[in-house]
Amino acid sequence: MDATDLKTMQAPIKARYRDEPGAAVVTLKAEGTIGEGLSCSVQTGRALVEAGLHPATGGSGLQACSGDMLLEALVACAGVTLNAVATALDLRVRAAKVKAEGDLDFRGTLGVDKEAPVGFRDIRLTFDIDGDLSEEETATLLKLTERYCVVYQTLKAAPPITVTAR
């Protein structure tokens, strides 16, 4: 896909959202079912993923870790966004790798230390871009990728989350 194809594909969508702002609000959903062995099965749209405890908390390592899944979602979103931005700007990117790393202190989630945070305390997102880009083009590409990456922006400025039981 090139910049013209992308703009042609998105033009009617953008026009509709300008005319009908409410049409741009879409509710994404995820659902899981708890299972045996402290697991939770999540339908991803492409496959069923069984998540379990990370080995650092007693898990076997045979199931997906939800922390890894969060980083994978960040990598996927950032990669797609980088690709779309490069395409829209007609930047010559031959290949790119996206890597996310996050530091967790498992004392928090295990209740060993009430002062230890529960969740990631640091996340690093790295792009290895192979392309004919100037420093300015690379900076613009990264700036716009950060700006338009849904998962990145959600993690950066977390929305309120409501928890209920039915």
C-alpha positions in Angstrom: 0.0 0.0 0.0 1.3 3.5 -0.8 0.3 6.9 0.6 -2.3 7.4 -2.2 -4.0 4.1 -1.5 -4.0 4.8 2.3 -5.5 8.3 1.9 -8.1 7.0 -0.6 -9.1 4.2 1.8 -9.3 6.5 4.8 -10.8 9.6 3.2 -14.5 8.6 3.4 -14.0 7.3 7.0 -12.4 10.6 8.0 -15.2 12.6 6.3 -17.9 10.6 8.1 -16.2 11.2 11.4 -15.9 14.9 10.8 -19.6 15.0 9.9 -20.8 12.6 12.6 -18.3 12.7 15.5 -20.4 10.1 17.4 -19.7 7.6 14.7 -16.0 7.6 15.5 -16.6 6.3 19.0 -16.4 2.5 18.9 -16.5 0.2 22.0 -13.8 -2.5 21.7 -14.4 -5.6 23.9 -12.4 -8.4 25.4 -13.8 -11.4 27.3 -12.2 -14.2 29.2 -13.3 -17.2 31.2 -11.4 -18.5 34.2 -10.2 -22.0 34.0 -8.2 -24.6 35.8 -4.7 -24.1 37.2 -5.2 -20.3 37.8 -5.7 -19.6 34.2 -8.0 -17.4 32.1 -8.8 -18.0 28.5 -9.2 -14.9 26.3 -10.6 -14.9 22.8 -8.3 -12.6 20.8 -10.3 -12.6 17.5 -7.7 -14.8 15.9 -7.1 -17.5 18.5 -7.9 -18.5 22.0 -5.1 -17.5 24.4 -4.7 -19.1 27.8 -3.1 -16.8 30.3 -1.7 -17.8 33.6 0.7 -16.8 36.3 4.2 -15.6 35.3 6.9 -18.0 36.5 8.1 -15.2 38.9 4.8 -15.7 40.8 4.7 -19.4 40.6 3.4 -20.0 37.1 4.7 -22.8 34.9 5.6 -20.6 32.0 3.4 -22.7 29.7 0.6 -20.1 29.6 0.7 -16.5 28.3 1.5 -13.9 30.9 -0.8 -10.9 30.8 2.1 -8.6 31.4 3.7 -10.0 28.2 0.4 -9.6 26.4 0.2 -5.9 27.4 3.7 -5.3 26.0 2.8 -7.3 22.9 -0.3 -5.1 22.4 2.0 -2.1 22.7 4.4 -3.5 20.1 1.6 -4.4 17.7 -0.1 -1.0 17.9 3.2 0.9 17.7 4.3 -1.2 14.7 1.1 -0.7 12.8 1.0 3.0 13.6 4.6 3.4 12.5 3.9 1.6 9.3 0.8 3.7 8.6 2.5 7.0 9.4 5.5 6.1 7.2 3.1 5.2 4.4 1.0 8.3 4.8 4.2 10.5 4.7 5.7 8.5 1.9 8.8 7.8 3.9 11.2 5.1 2.6 11.1 2.5 5.4 12.4 -0.9 4.2 11.9 -2.7 7.5 11.4 -1.9 11.1 11.5 -3.9 14.4 9.6 -2.8 17.4 10.6 -3.9 20.9 8.9 -3.2 24.3 10.5 -4.0 27.6 8.9 -3.4 31.0 10.2 -3.7 34.6 8.0 -5.4 37.2 8.7 -5.8 40.9 6.7 -8.9 41.7 6.9 -8.2 45.4 3.9 -5.8 44.8 1.6 -8.3 43.1 2.4 -11.0 45.6 1.8 -8.8 48.6 5.3 -9.3 49.9 6.0 -5.6 50.2 3.1 -3.1 50.4 5.4 -0.3 49.2 6.4 -2.1 46.0 4.3 -1.1 43.0 1.8 -3.5 41.4 2.3 -3.2 37.7 5.0 -2.0 35.4 7.2 0.8 36.8 9.1 1.4 33.6 8.3 0.5 30.0 10.8 1.1 27.1 9.7 1.1 23.5 12.4 0.9 20.9 12.3 1.1 17.1 15.0 -0.3 14.9 14.2 1.3 11.5 15.9 0.4 8.3 15.2 3.1 5.7 16.5 6.1 3.9 15.4 8.7 6.5 17.0 11.9 7.6 17.2 12.6 11.3 14.3 15.0 10.9 12.1 12.4 9.1 13.0 9.8 11.8 12.0 12.3 14.6 8.8 13.1 12.8 8.0 9.4 12.3 8.5 8.7 16.0 6.6 11.8 17.2 3.6 10.9 15.1 3.8 7.2 16.0 3.6 8.2 19.7 0.8 10.6 19.0 -1.4 8.2 17.1 -0.6 4.9 18.8 -3.8 4.0 20.8 -2.0 1.6 23.3 0.9 4.0 23.9 -1.5 6.9 24.5 -3.7 4.8 26.8 -0.7 3.7 28.9 0.8 7.2 29.0 -2.5 8.8 30.2 -4.5 6.0 31.7 -8.3 6.5 31.5 -10.5 5.8 34.5 -11.4 2.1 34.8 -14.7 1.1 36.4 -14.8 -2.3 38.1 -18.1 -4.1 38.7 -19.4 -7.5 39.5 -22.7 -9.0 38.2 
